[in-house]
Amino acid sequence: MITDDQIKKVLSDTPGLSAAGFDGGDPRYPFTKSECEMVRLCVNWITKNVTPTKTIRYSISSYGYKHICEREVGQYIINGAFICAAILTGYQYRIYGGINAMFNMTMTREHIKKHRGW
C-alpha cells in the first residue's frame, strides 16, 4: 500500500508537480486525504492495466490516461495524482504541453481490446 509519506516524497522530489500537474503552481504536499486516495486508485489501475515501454510514448498524455482511469474507477482523478502514481510505480516521464506528462507506458493488449471503440 502506498503511504502518504511516499506521496509526499514524490511531490517534494518532483519540481513543479502539483494537483493540476506540472503547472508550477502551489505544490501541495502532502496532498489532501482525498487526493492521496486518488493516487492510490491510480497506482492500482496502472499496476493492472499498463505495461512499461523502452521509450517515452507520445500517444497518450497523463491527462488522457487520467480520463481512462476515471471511467474505470468511477471517480474523478486529478492530473497530478495520476502523474504522482506513475512516478511511484517507476515510470519515466517528460513534461509535455504545459501541465501534462508523457510516460514510457502503454496499456495492456487486453485492456485496449476491452475498451476499443471508446
Secondary structure, DSSP 8 states (H G I E B T S, - for coil): ---HHHHHHHHHHSTTEETTEESSS---SS--HHHHHHHHHHHHHHHHHEEE-SS---SS-HHHHHHHHHHHHTS---HHHHHHHHHHTT--EEEETTTEEEESEEE-HHHHHHHTT-
